[in-house]
């Protein structure tokens, strides 16, 4: 997505960091909602995806999704899917594209994702 007049300038990715990109428009819109609700936490989530998208020790706030959600597909490539809990209900899901050192944000929202609710 190319920015236009008045859009926020995205910082360039430093050498050795992962690129962070939106997989679709819905995740970009959700990211903006998260940033408006919890600016500092959303900023930290971005830094985490850039520096340690696959932590050696998972935490309840940053872990790989389980079951059918453990993997996702982006442009025909199957990738690990991870979650960062940005707020009590707000989440970011992203796919790890290890071939391109890119985190593809597939879900971002201020509300808890229904896909993880048990029936």
N, C-alpha and C positions, 0 to 999 in steps of 0.2 A: 504494500500500500504506500503510495507516495503522498507525502503531506502537501498541504496547500497553505495559502496565506493564513496566518494566525494559528496554525497548528503548532503544537509543542514539538521542539526539535529532539529527536531521540539521540541519546549519546552513542558514539561509536563503541564497538566492542573491543576492549583491550586484548592484546595478544595473550593467548592462554585461557581466555574466558569463553564461555559458551554463548552463542547467539540466542537471543530470545525473540520469538516471532509468534504472531497470532495465526492459528490454523484457519480461522474464519472470522467473519464480521461479528458474529454473536459473542465470541470470546473477547474480541476487542471492546465491544460495548460493555460487557460484564466487567472487564478490567477497569474501565473508566468509572463504573459504579463503585467498584471496590476502592479505587483510589479516592473517590469523593468521601466514602464512608470511613476509611481507615488508611489515610495517606502513608503514614510511617510504616505500617505493617505491609502494605502493598509494595512499598519501596524495598523493604527487607526481603520480600518474596522474590522480587526481581534480582536482587544481588545474590540470593541463594541459588536461583536457577543459573545465574551466570558463573558462579564459582564452584558450587558443590551440588549439582543437580541430582547426583546419586550418592547420598551420604553413606559412609561406611557403617554408621550406627543410625538406624531409623528411630524416629521419635513419634509420639502420637500426633504431633503437628506437621511432620514431614516424613512421609512413608510411601512405599509403593502400594498401589491399589491391588486388591486381591481378586481371585476368581476370574470371571469373564472380563473384568475391568483391568486386569493386570497388564494387558497388552492392548494396543490400538494400532490403527493403520493410517499412515500418512503418505500420500502419493505412491501407494502400492508397497510401501515398506512397513513391516511389522516392527513396532517399537515398544519398549517398556513404558508403562503409564504410571506416573507419580502424582501425589497430591501434597499440597501445602495448605494447611489450615491458616488462613489469613486473619479471620475473626472467629467468634464463637460459631457462627453459621457459614461465614464466607469461605469459599474454597477456590483454589486454582488447581486444575489438572493439566498436566503437560506430558507430551511424548518425548522420549529421549532419542533423537536421531544421532546415533553415535558416528555414523559415516560422515556427517557434516558438522558435528559439534554444535547442534542446534536443539533448543527446547521449543517444541511447538505447543503453544497454549491451546488446549482444546475446549476448556471450560473455565470460566471465571464468573463468579456471581456472589452477591452478598447473602444469598440464602443457601441453605444446605441442599446439596444435590439429591434429587429423589432416587437416582439410580443406585445409591448405596443403602437406601432404606430396605430393611428386611420385611418380608410379608408374613 
